[in-house]
Amino acid sequence: MQPAKLSYFYIYQSENHTWSWRLMSRQGHVLAVNPETYPDLPACKEDIRQMVKDSALAVCIGDSHYMSVNVP
């Protein structure tokens, strides 16, 4: 499989008919998974939409060691 040009959300339906997602890297690695399943596809896609919107404003924070390292 050829690597994707961007990271992407892989949406799938489980055997019990609930929906889930995985955030995949360009290299095909799993970066994140949904914490709980969704009863329907619109709910799953809305959660992804909200996450993408919120993450555009997210900042990096960390413990005291992380915060003391000055890397651009």
Backbone torsions as a table, in degrees:
resi	resn	phi	psi	omega
1	MET	NA	134.2	-179.0
2	GLN	-79.5	137.1	179.0
3	PRO	-59.6	145.7	177.0
4	ALA	-75.1	159.9	178.8
5	LYS	-81.6	-21.0	179.8
6	LEU	-135.7	161.4	170.3
7	SER	-68.5	160.1	-175.4
8	TYR	-153.8	159.1	173.5
9	PHE	-95.2	125.4	176.0
10	TYR	-99.7	115.8	-177.2
11	ILE	-105.0	135.5	179.7
12	TYR	-147.3	158.2	178.8
13	GLN	-106.8	133.1	-179.3
14	SER	-83.7	175.0	179.4
15	GLU	-63.1	-26.9	179.2
16	ASN	-91.2	15.5	172.5
17	HIS	69.3	22.5	171.2
18	THR	-98.9	165.1	-175.5
19	TRP	-110.9	148.2	179.3
20	SER	-143.7	167.4	176.0
21	TRP	-139.6	158.0	170.2
22	ARG	-131.9	134.0	172.2
23	LEU	-88.7	120.7	-174.9
24	MET	-110.1	142.7	176.3
25	SER	-79.0	169.7	176.1
26	ARG	-60.4	-27.8	-179.5
27	GLN	-86.6	-0.5	178.8
28	GLY	90.0	12.5	177.8
29	HIS	-87.6	144.9	176.5
30	VAL	-76.4	121.2	179.0
31	LEU	-96.3	-33.7	-178.7
32	ALA	-159.3	155.7	175.0
33	VAL	-131.5	156.2	179.2
34	ASN	-67.2	142.6	-178.2
35	PRO	-75.5	-21.3	178.6
36	GLU	-150.1	158.1	-179.0
37	THR	-81.5	164.5	-178.6
38	TYR	-114.1	143.1	-178.2
39	PRO	-71.5	-24.2	-179.1
40	ASP	-148.6	163.2	-177.3
41	LEU	-63.5	-42.7	178.7
42	PRO	-58.0	-38.3	178.9
43	ALA	-65.6	-40.0	178.2
44	CYS	-63.1	-48.6	-178.2
45	LYS	-67.1	-33.4	177.9
46	GLU	-66.7	-40.3	178.4
47	ASP	-63.3	-41.3	176.9
48	ILE	-62.7	-45.4	179.9
49	ARG	-58.2	-45.2	-179.3
50	GLN	-66.4	-38.9	178.9
51	MET	-63.2	-44.1	179.4
52	VAL	-62.4	-43.1	179.3
53	LYS	-62.6	-47.6	-178.4
54	ASP	-67.9	-36.9	-175.6
55	SER	-69.7	-21.1	177.3
56	ALA	-63.1	-24.1	-179.2
57	LEU	-103.6	0.6	-175.9
58	ALA	-71.4	148.4	176.9
59	VAL	-119.9	162.3	177.0
60	CYS	-90.8	128.6	173.5
61	ILE	-132.0	165.9	179.8
62	GLY	-166.6	-169.0	179.7
63	ASP	-73.0	-178.3	-175.6
64	SER	-63.4	-33.9	178.4
65	HIS	-66.5	-46.1	178.8
66	TYR	-59.0	-45.1	-175.9
67	MET	-69.1	-21.8	-178.9
68	SER	-87.2	-12.6	179.5
69	VAL	-86.1	124.2	-176.3
70	ASN	-99.6	87.1	178.6
71	VAL	-121.6	128.5	-179.1
72	PRO	-63.7	NA	NA
